[in-house]
Amino acid sequence: PELPDGVRHGDGPYGDGSPHYVCGPRIHDYLQELHREVIARYPGRLLTVGEMPGVTVEQARLFTDPRRAELDMVFQFE
């Protein structure tokens, strides 16, 4: 299938592809599956950290809510 190009800003040769791969529509499903299938095998022994550039405080709360079993903490860049 054809892959979309990111929007180019200025004269640079490359576009911003992040809308096509940052926080995709199934990210929470994938993280919950990872936790269920791998992380949960090692209770109390692992710490999961998500590097999430641009994530909002509200999004970070979703990712780190213990009831959702996704991540233990996130860090972001502006």
CYANA upper distance limits for C-alpha pairs under 8 A (distance plus 0.5 A):
  4 PRO  CA     20 HIS  CA      8.46
  5 ASP  CA     15 GLY  CA      7.18
  5 ASP  CA     16 ASP  CA      8.46
  5 ASP  CA     17 GLY  CA      7.16
  6 GLY  CA     14 TYR  CA      8.15
  6 GLY  CA     15 GLY  CA      4.82
  6 GLY  CA     16 ASP  CA      4.99
  6 GLY  CA     17 GLY  CA      4.75
  6 GLY  CA     18 SER  CA      7.99
  6 GLY  CA     19 PRO  CA      8.19
  6 GLY  CA     20 HIS  CA      8.34
  7 VAL  CA     15 GLY  CA      5.28
  7 VAL  CA     16 ASP  CA      5.91
  7 VAL  CA     17 GLY  CA      7.72
  8 ARG  CA     12 GLY  CA      7.53
  8 ARG  CA     13 PRO  CA      7.91
  8 ARG  CA     14 TYR  CA      6.58
  8 ARG  CA     15 GLY  CA      4.46
  8 ARG  CA     16 ASP  CA      6.79
  9 HIS  CA     15 GLY  CA      7.23
  9 HIS  CA     16 ASP  CA      8.39
 17 GLY  CA     21 TYR  CA      7.57
 18 SER  CA     22 VAL  CA      5.80
 20 HIS  CA     24 GLY  CA      7.78
 23 CYS  CA     27 ILE  CA      6.36
 26 ARG  CA     30 TYR  CA      6.76
 27 ILE  CA     31 LEU  CA      6.69
 28 HIS  CA     32 GLN  CA      6.55
 28 HIS  CA     63 PHE  CA      7.98
 28 HIS  CA     70 GLU  CA      7.59
 29 ASP  CA     33 GLU  CA      6.65
 30 TYR  CA     34 LEU  CA      6.64
 31 LEU  CA     35 HIS  CA      6.66
 31 LEU  CA     69 ALA  CA      8.41
 31 LEU  CA     70 GLU  CA      5.62
 31 LEU  CA     71 LEU  CA      8.00
 32 GLN  CA     36 ARG  CA      6.55
 32 GLN  CA     68 ARG  CA      7.68
 32 GLN  CA     69 ALA  CA      6.34
 32 GLN  CA     70 GLU  CA      5.56
 33 GLU  CA     37 GLU  CA      6.38
 34 LEU  CA     38 VAL  CA      6.12
 34 LEU  CA     39 ILE  CA      7.17
 34 LEU  CA     70 GLU  CA      8.40
 35 HIS  CA     39 ILE  CA      5.06
 35 HIS  CA     40 ALA  CA      6.19
 35 HIS  CA     69 ALA  CA      6.86
 35 HIS  CA     70 GLU  CA      6.65
 36 ARG  CA     40 ALA  CA      5.96
 36 ARG  CA     41 ARG  CA      8.50
 36 ARG  CA     69 ALA  CA      8.34
 37 GLU  CA     41 ARG  CA      7.91
 38 VAL  CA     42 TYR  CA      8.29
 39 ILE  CA     43 PRO  CA      7.83
 39 ILE  CA     46 LEU  CA      7.57
 42 TYR  CA     46 LEU  CA      7.07
 47 LEU  CA     72 ASP  CA      6.70
 48 THR  CA     71 LEU  CA      5.75
 48 THR  CA     72 ASP  CA      5.65
 48 THR  CA     73 MET  CA      7.09
 49 VAL  CA     71 LEU  CA      6.59
 49 VAL  CA     72 ASP  CA      6.51
 49 VAL  CA     73 MET  CA      5.45
 49 VAL  CA     74 VAL  CA      5.80
 49 VAL  CA     75 PHE  CA      8.00
 50 GLY  CA     71 LEU  CA      7.26
 50 GLY  CA     73 MET  CA      6.94
 50 GLY  CA     74 VAL  CA      5.03
 50 GLY  CA     75 PHE  CA      6.88
 51 GLU  CA     74 VAL  CA      6.43
 51 GLU  CA     75 PHE  CA      5.78
 51 GLU  CA     76 GLN  CA      6.49
 52 MET  CA     74 VAL  CA      7.11
 52 MET  CA     75 PHE  CA      6.50
 52 MET  CA     76 GLN  CA      5.27
 52 MET  CA     77 PHE  CA      7.67
 53 PRO  CA     75 PHE  CA      8.10
 53 PRO  CA     76 GLN  CA      4.97
 53 PRO  CA     77 PHE  CA      5.12
 53 PRO  CA     78 GLU  CA      7.01
 54 GLY  CA     76 GLN  CA      6.60
 54 GLY  CA     77 PHE  CA      6.50
 54 GLY  CA     78 GLU  CA      6.24
 55 VAL  CA     59 GLN  CA      6.55
 55 VAL  CA     60 ALA  CA      6.94
 55 VAL  CA     76 GLN  CA      6.79
 56 THR  CA     60 ALA  CA      6.63
 57 VAL  CA     61 ARG  CA      6.71
 58 GLU  CA     62 LEU  CA      7.10
 59 GLN  CA     63 PHE  CA      6.86
 60 ALA  CA     64 THR  CA      6.65
 60 ALA  CA     73 MET  CA      8.50
 60 ALA  CA     74 VAL  CA      7.06
 61 ARG  CA     65 ASP  CA      6.33
 62 LEU  CA     68 ARG  CA      8.07
 63 PHE  CA     68 ARG  CA      8.04
 63 PHE  CA     70 GLU  CA      6.26
 63 PHE  CA     71 LEU  CA      6.21
 63 PHE  CA     72 ASP  CA      8.43
 63 PHE  CA     73 MET  CA      8.27
 63 PHE  CA     74 VAL  CA      8.25
 64 THR  CA     68 ARG  CA      8.08
 64 THR  CA     69 ALA  CA      8.10
 64 THR  CA     70 GLU  CA      6.86
 64 THR  CA     71 LEU  CA      5.51
 64 THR  CA     72 ASP  CA      5.80
 64 THR  CA     73 MET  CA      6.19
 64 THR  CA     74 VAL  CA      7.87
 65 ASP  CA     69 ALA  CA      7.46
 65 ASP  CA     70 GLU  CA      7.99
 65 ASP  CA     71 LEU  CA      8.25
 65 ASP  CA     72 ASP  CA      8.43
 66 PRO  CA     70 GLU  CA      7.88
 66 PRO  CA     71 LEU  CA      8.34
 66 PRO  CA     72 ASP  CA      7.94
